[in-house]
Amino acid sequence: MATTVHLPPELLDIVDHRAGELGMSRNRFIILALEKAIEEQMNWSPSFLETLAAAAKDSGSHQAIEQMIDAIATNRTRKSHPSL
């Protein structure tokens, strides 16, 4: 589907330069960049989950982590929390 997006000239120059370096069209580069940005917004950070899992092994932190997970799950409006 065709659409129009207005980009600042400086940003468009950077996009064109980077797309050229990667050997792809401006359109393909923008699509990949948008897909990546959307995916990152939809997923939990792997480093956050690793830190949380490591802290969960510490018995003193376990209750605080459970409370934090409950608070996050209760207040999330756009996606569900992952199972740990």
Buried (B, 14 or more C-beta within 10 A) or exposed (E): EEEEEEEEEEEBEEBEEEBEEEEBEBEEBBEEEEEEEEEEEEEEEEEEEEEBEEBBEEEEBEEEBEEEBEEEEEEEEEEEEEEE
